[in-house]
Amino acid sequence: MPSCHAVIFRATRNPADDGYAVMAARMETLARQQPGFLGLESFGDGPESLTVSYWSSLEAIAAWRAHPEHQEAQRLGRERWYAGYSLRVATVEAELHFPEPERG
């Protein structure tokens, strides 16, 4: 997926779930419906996690960030679920795989 943007979200969660799993599932479903969404990868199932979402443009990222349900999730994340987090936006210029995917 060359020529796209990646949002890299690294988080440290608080111990209590308090609705986190339900909201995380909802945000993934909702993100997949947004114009410009290209894909998502998540790593880590404990207190430390990393989620990378891919978008076609910076405008698509801004629209997702401003989505009302996503803004509510952001607020709850700061108030309840995260001890801390970092967010980075990067441009993806190339993609390589080993082994190469089969083409059919």
C-alpha positions as CSV (number, residue, x, y, z in Angstrom):
1,M,0.0,0.0,0.0
2,P,2.5,2.6,-1.1
3,S,1.7,6.3,-1.1
4,C,-0.6,6.3,1.9
5,H,-0.4,7.5,5.5
6,A,-0.1,5.5,8.7
7,V,-1.5,6.5,12.1
8,I,0.6,4.7,14.7
9,F,-1.1,4.5,18.1
10,R,0.9,3.1,21.0
11,A,-1.0,2.8,24.3
12,T,-0.5,1.7,27.9
13,R,-3.9,0.8,29.4
14,N,-5.2,1.0,32.9
15,P,-6.0,-2.3,34.5
16,A,-9.8,-2.0,34.5
17,D,-11.6,-2.8,31.2
18,D,-14.7,-0.6,32.1
19,G,-16.1,-1.0,28.6
20,Y,-12.9,-0.7,26.7
21,A,-13.2,-3.9,24.6
22,V,-16.7,-3.0,23.4
23,M,-15.6,0.5,22.4
24,A,-12.4,-0.8,20.7
25,A,-14.5,-3.2,18.6
26,R,-16.9,-0.4,17.7
27,M,-14.1,2.0,16.7
28,E,-12.6,-0.7,14.4
29,T,-15.9,-1.3,12.8
30,L,-16.6,2.4,12.4
31,A,-13.0,3.2,11.1
32,R,-13.4,0.5,8.4
33,Q,-16.5,2.4,7.1
34,Q,-14.7,5.7,6.8
35,P,-13.8,7.2,3.4
36,G,-10.1,6.8,2.8
37,F,-9.6,3.9,5.3
38,L,-7.2,1.3,3.8
39,G,-6.4,-1.1,6.6
40,L,-5.6,-1.8,10.3
41,E,-3.1,-3.9,12.2
42,S,-3.1,-4.4,16.0
43,F,-0.4,-5.9,18.2
44,G,-0.5,-6.7,21.9
45,D,-3.4,-7.9,24.1
46,G,-2.1,-6.8,27.5
47,P,-1.5,-3.4,29.0
48,E,0.8,-2.4,26.1
49,S,-0.6,-2.3,22.6
50,L,0.2,-0.9,19.2
51,T,-2.4,-0.2,16.5
52,V,-1.5,1.0,13.0
53,S,-4.2,2.3,10.7
54,Y,-3.7,3.2,7.1
55,W,-5.4,6.0,5.2
56,S,-5.4,7.4,1.7
57,S,-4.9,11.0,2.8
58,L,-4.2,13.4,5.7
59,E,-7.7,14.7,5.1
60,A,-9.2,11.2,5.7
61,I,-7.2,11.0,9.0
62,A,-8.5,14.4,10.1
63,A,-12.1,13.4,9.3
64,W,-11.7,10.2,11.3
65,R,-10.2,12.1,14.2
66,A,-13.2,14.5,14.1
67,H,-15.8,11.8,13.9
68,P,-18.2,12.3,16.9
69,E,-18.1,8.7,18.1
70,H,-14.3,8.6,17.7
71,Q,-14.1,11.9,19.7
72,E,-16.1,10.3,22.5
73,A,-13.8,7.3,22.5
74,Q,-10.8,9.6,22.7
75,R,-12.3,11.4,25.7
76,L,-13.1,8.1,27.5
77,G,-9.6,6.9,26.6
78,R,-8.0,9.8,28.4
79,E,-10.5,9.7,31.3
80,R,-10.7,5.9,31.9
81,W,-8.7,3.5,29.8
82,Y,-5.2,4.9,29.1
83,A,-2.4,5.5,31.5
84,G,-0.6,7.0,28.5
85,Y,-0.3,6.9,24.8
86,S,1.6,8.3,21.8
87,L,0.3,8.9,18.3
88,R,2.4,9.4,15.2
89,V,1.3,10.0,11.6
90,A,3.8,8.8,9.0
91,T,3.9,8.6,5.2
92,V,4.2,5.1,3.8
93,E,6.5,5.3,0.7
94,A,7.1,1.6,0.1
95,E,5.9,-1.9,1.2
96,L,7.9,-5.1,1.0
97,H,6.9,-8.7,1.9
98,F,8.9,-11.8,2.5
99,P,7.9,-14.2,1.2
100,E,6.2,-12.4,-1.7
101,P,2.4,-13.0,-1.6
102,E,1.1,-15.5,-4.2
103,R,-0.6,-13.8,-7.1
104,G,-3.4,-15.6,-8.8
